[in-house]
Amino acid sequence: MVAQREKTVSYRRAEWFDGAVGQDIEKCLRQALKILKTIDQRTISRGGQNVRVAKADDARGGGLFLHLTTETPGEAASVVPKAPPGADAIDLTTEQPPPDAEWLDGDAFLYVNQDHVCLCTTLIRDRAVSNFIRELFAKAKLPPGYKNFDLMKVADISKLKMLHKQGVKELEIRGVLYQATALYEKRRARTSGALGAVGRHLKVVLDKPHDVTPDSLRVVLTVKVDRRFSKSLSIGEKRVEELAADILQHPDADDDYVIVTKTGQKISPHEIFMRSTILVEADGKTVNRAKTWRELQSFYKQLEQAGVFEQ
C-alpha cells in the first residue's frame, strides 16, 4: 500500500496595486511561460538556491497548474546509517547528489485561475512563492507593472454571506472573564451574555466576588450542534447560525471569536482563513503531483460553490 501524507491546501488572492497592468495573475504567468520556454530559463537563482518551474500544465475546465521546486546545487544530504545489533550510538554520514541530479529542498504545487491561487507547499513559504513569480516576470521582461501584486489572505469578502452559504459547524467565543462580567449590563450582544453567564458561574465555583477583580480568567466557550438529538437538529443548526451571524453583526472589542463553517473554513474578527486538509500519496520527500493538482482544483471549486469569489 502506498503511504499517504496529510497536507494543507490554502487559498490566496492576487491583489494588484500602484498602477498595476489590469491583467490577472494567470494571464501574466502564461505570458511569462510563453517567453521562457525551457527549464533553465524558468529557473531563478537566489542565495545559493535554485527555484524553478518544474512543470506547468493546463487544467481541464480552466486554470493553470504549476509545480515549483527548490534545491541547493552541490549540497550533500545527511544520512542516518542503520544501527547494528547492540549498538548504543551511530555517526551520521553524508551523501553527495548523483552527477545528473540535486537533492530536493522543497516544492510547491499551485492551481491558478484568474487572480485566485490555491497552494500546497512543502518547506516553501507562501512569501517565497510570490517573490519567485515576480522574479519570473522580470526575467521574462514583462512590463514593470506586472510585479505590483501580492498573494493575500482573504479579508475583504462578505463574512456574513459566506456564513449563510456554508452553514456553521461550530462557534468558539473567547474573552477575558472579568471584562465580560463587568460590562454585561452595558452590552447586549449575545456573546457577552454567554460569556457573562460563564463568568458568574465560574466565580461562584472559585468563591470569587462578582465584580471587577485583577484575577481575570480567559474563557473559551465552544458552541456546537448536539447531533444526539436528531429531531431537533435543524433547530439547533439554525440557532448556532443565528448566534454566529449576531457575532458578525455586533462585534465586541473585548471578545475574540472563531467561526468554523461546515466546509471547514474559519472566520475570525480580522480575516477568513481559507484552508483544508487532504491526504495525498507520498512520492519520496514530496507528494504525488497529479493527485495534488486535482485536489487543489477540487478545493477551488468548493470555494467557488460557497460564494467565496463573489464580489
Residue, then its C-alpha position, 0 to 999 in steps of 0.5 A: m500500500v502506498a503511504q499517504r501524507e496529510k497536507t494543507v491546501s490554502y487559498r490566496r488572492a492576487e491583489w494588484f496595486d500602484g498602477a498595476v497592468g489590469q491583467d490577472i495573475e494567470k494571464c501574466l504567468r502564461q505570458a511569462l511561460k510563453i517567453l521562457k520556454t525551457i527549464d533553465q530559463r524558468t529557473i531563478s537563482r537566489g542565495g545559493q538556491n535554485v527555484r524553478v518551474a518544474k512543470a506547468d500544465d493546463a487544467r481541464g475546465g480552466g486554470l493553470f497548474l504549476h509545480l515549483t521546486t527548490e534545491t541547493p546545487g552541490e549540497a550533500a544530504s545527511v544520512v542516518p546509517k542503520a544501527p547494528p545489533g547492540a549498538d548504543a550510538i551511530d555517526l551520521t554520514t553524508e551523501q553527495p547528489p548523483p552527477d545528473a541530479e540535486w537533492l530536493d529542498g522543497d516544492a510547491f504545487l499551485y492551481v491558478n485561475q484568474d487572480h485566485v491561487c490555491l497552494c500546497t507547499t512543502l518547506i516553501r513559504d507562501r512569501a517565497v512563492s510570490n517573490f519567485i513569480r515576480e522574479l519570473f516576470a522580470k526575467a521574462k521582461l514583462p512590463p514593470g507593472y506586472k510585479n505590483f501584486d501580492l498573494m493575500k489572505v482573504a479579508d475583504i469578502s462578505k463574512l456574513k454571506m459566506l456564513h449563510k452559504q456554508g452553514v456553521k459547524e461550530l462557534e468558539i467565543r473567547g474573552v477575558l472573564y472579568q471584562a465580560t462580567a463587568l460590562y454585561e449590563k452595558r452590552r447586549a450582544r449575545t456573546s457577552g451574555a454567554l460569556g457573562a453567564v460563564g463568568r458568574h458561574l465560574k466565580v461562584v465555583l472559585d468563591k470569587p466576588h462578582d465584580v471587577t477583580p485583577d484575577s481575570l480568567r480567559v474563557v473559551l466557550t465552544v458552541k456546537v450542534d448536539r447531533r444526539f438529538s436528531k429531531s431537533l437538529s435543524i433547530g439547533e443548526k439554525r440557532v448556532e447560525e443565528l448566534a454566529a451571524d449576531i457575532l458578525q453583526h455586533p462585534d465586541a472589542d473585548d471578545d475574540y471569536v472563531i467561526v468554523t463553517k461546515t466546509g471547514q473554513k474559519i472566520s475570525p474578527h480580522e480575516i477568513f482563513m481559507r484552508s483544508t486538509i487532504l491526504v495525498e500519496a507520498d512520492g519520496k520527500t514530496v507528494n504525488r503531483a497529479k493527485t495534488w493538482r486535482e485536489l487543489q482544483s477540487f478545493y477551488k471549486q468548493l470555494e467557488q460553490a460557497g460564494v467565496f469569489e463573489q464580489 
